[in-house]
Amino acid sequence: MSGRLGRSTTAVHGVLHRRADWSPVAPPLIQSSTFINPVGSDEPVLYAGDGNTPTQLAVAKKYAALEGAEDAVFVSSGMAATALAHLAVLRPGDHLVASRWIYGGTKRFFDEELSRLGIEVTYASPDEHRLWRKSVRKQTRALFVETPTNPLVRVVDLAPIAKLAHEYGVALLVDGTFASPINFRPLEHGADVVITSATKYLNGHSDVIAGAVGGSASFVEEVSRLMRLWGQAVDPFAAWLVDRGMRTLAVRMERHNTNGLAVARWAATQKWIAKAHYPGLESHPDHEVAARSLDGFGGMIGLELAGGVAAAERFLARLRIVTHAPSLAGVESLVSEPRITSHSHFTAEERAALGFPDGFVRLSCGIEDAEDIIGDLEQAGASR
Ligand SMILES: Cc1ncc(COP(=O)(O)O)c(C=O)c1O
């Protein structure tokens, strides 16, 4: 872990040389949308809509260093990052093989938007290795995986999928939002492109919508071109808030990791919780993959309540510290029901088939004291 933190120190806090006297310790926020242009210059203009102003570039550089990417770009949301990364690699007539275990918004983008552009998508479960190979066609240009997954916190072994991608010369795109680059860096495991919702752990304070894409310089240049044309640049203030969040990312992740493990271990012993899904538990189907590939199991837990929707609603209504709200990965613990948030466009049967039947709640452990989170969950669940 110390090696990782060392890397995070230089990536996030920057310089290995002594800073100049009187320079600011905190990175400056340069909120200007436009910059004075030298008359007669044919250099690119500086414009926040082009994503090339100092605060926007500074945060991208730090994120690229954390992921081990050649370059990165910040955009207006995690969904913008997902959309632009896919549009950068796919053209009408192309084909994508995507994991079946993905965030509902991503699934909708594939089903409703890629299909409109004449791009076909085949879904495969990450544990069906043969199906991935069988799904690759002459028109396949990319494979997409989310890991750890929303909301079941499944952890995908990227090695066989990266091998397949490289064998067929197609790009592997990975959404690593649930891990943050402190716990998992997809590019180290064979991915070509990493996507993150910076709204989540990178920012960590539930006060920003932003996203980022990392990869080769040429890929990031193409994403940046699309970002400009589709108007998806990140606002400089949002970029600055993410930068500020990233300065505490490593210590926040340590706390999310210890809280996640403590809460999951406790949840696994509760009778009113039919099942606790957390990759740090030995009972989790991906525990072995998670233990060898992640630097921490994270703060996300799936809780299947005995008693379905009625039990979930009773439980949610009684919580005091843990807040019932969509989104995740902030300093405050949040809980939500995928059936009405992240996966509301799936039918109840589809959700059940994917492993999260109605009555399933997704818990994002914040950085409060673990015993306070557990105490709150206990009083809300035990009073049934
Ligand atoms: C795994 C994952 N990817 C992408 C997104 C989209 O992020 P945003 O809300 O920043 O658009 C989410 C949102 O919950 C997510 O959970």
The ligand as a MOL file (V3000), in Angstrom:
LIG
                    3D

  0  0  0     0  0            999 V3000
M  V30 BEGIN CTAB
M  V30 COUNTS 16 16 0 0 0
M  V30 BEGIN ATOM
M  V30 1 C -20.2570 2.8400 -12.4730 0
M  V30 2 C -20.8220 4.1630 -12.9110 0
M  V30 3 N -20.3860 4.7200 -14.0530 0
M  V30 4 C -20.8640 5.9090 -14.4900 0
M  V30 5 C -21.8290 6.5910 -13.7750 0
M  V30 6 C -22.3610 7.9050 -14.3060 0
M  V30 7 O -21.7780 8.9540 -13.5920 0
M  V30 8 P -22.4100 10.4400 -13.5390 0
M  V30 9 O -23.5670 10.3880 -12.6010 0
M  V30 10 O -21.2670 11.2740 -13.0640 0
M  V30 11 O -22.8340 10.7950 -14.9290 0
M  V30 12 C -22.3110 6.0510 -12.5850 0
M  V30 13 C -23.3410 6.7530 -11.8090 0
M  V30 14 O -23.8390 6.2770 -10.8280 0
M  V30 15 C -21.7970 4.8020 -12.1450 0
M  V30 16 O -22.2340 4.2250 -11.0090 0
M  V30 END ATOM
M  V30 BEGIN BOND
M  V30 1 1 1 2
M  V30 2 1 2 3
M  V30 3 2 2 15
M  V30 4 2 3 4
M  V30 5 1 4 5
M  V30 6 1 5 6
M  V30 7 2 5 12
M  V30 8 1 6 7
M  V30 9 1 7 8
M  V30 10 2 8 9
M  V30 11 1 8 10
M  V30 12 1 8 11
M  V30 13 1 12 13
M  V30 14 1 12 15
M  V30 15 2 13 14
M  V30 16 1 15 16
M  V30 END BOND
M  V30 END CTAB
M  END
